[in-house]
């Protein structure tokens, strides 16, 4: 393990599994403008836990929630749409 990750802040981002599929496909996780301040605390090198919640549009009674991925922030970008 990289030693710089041992002291890195860890954030958990939760969302429905359908939203995560879109996020991984497009490379962006979006927040409304009113939530922009949450991004201001995040820095390159921080660790994200991606948490998937029960699906809304997939009818599967066995589907629950849990951590579906881990990532390290490598950079930032702002997308208009």
N, C-alpha and C positions, 0 to 999 in steps of 0.2 A: 504494500500500500504506500502511496506517496505520503511522505511525512507532512506536507502542507495541508493535507485533507484532515489530519487528526484534530486540528483546531479550527477548522472552517465552520462557519455557521451552517445549520441545516434547516431547511424549510420544507414543509409538506404542502403540496398543492393537490387538492381534491377536485374531482370532476367525474361526471358520468363517463362510463367506458366509451360511449359513442363519441364524446367530445375529445377524448384522448386519441382515438383513431384518426380524427381529423387533424389534431395537433401534430401527431407524428408524421402524417402524410404531408402536411403543409409547412411544418417547421416553426409554427407560431402558436403561442398560448395567448389568448386575448383577454383583456380586462376592460371594463368600461372606464371612461375618463375619470369618473369619480373615485376609482380605485387606484389611480396612478401613483399615489403616495406609497403604496405597498411595494412598488418596483424600485422606489428610490433608496430603499435600504439594502437592496441586493447588489452584490459586487462580483466581479470576475473571481472564480475560484470557490464560490459558495456551492453547497451541495443541495440538490433538490431530491425529495422523495415524491414520486408520482403515485398518487393514490386514486384508484378507480372505485367509484361507488356503484351501487346496483344500477343496472341499465334501465333506461326509461322506455326505449323503443323496441327492445328485444324481449320477447316474452319467454323468459327462462327462469323458472322458479328456483333452480339450483345456483344461479349466478348471485354471488355476494359481492363483497368489496375487499380490497386489500391493496398492498403496495405492488405496483405493476412495473416499476422502473426506478432507476437512480441515475442522476446526471450531475455533472459539474458545469457551472456557468462558464461559458467560453467567451461570451460577448453579448451585446444588446443591439436591438434594432427596433425601430418604431414603424409600424405599418399603418397606413391611413385607413384601410378598409379591412 
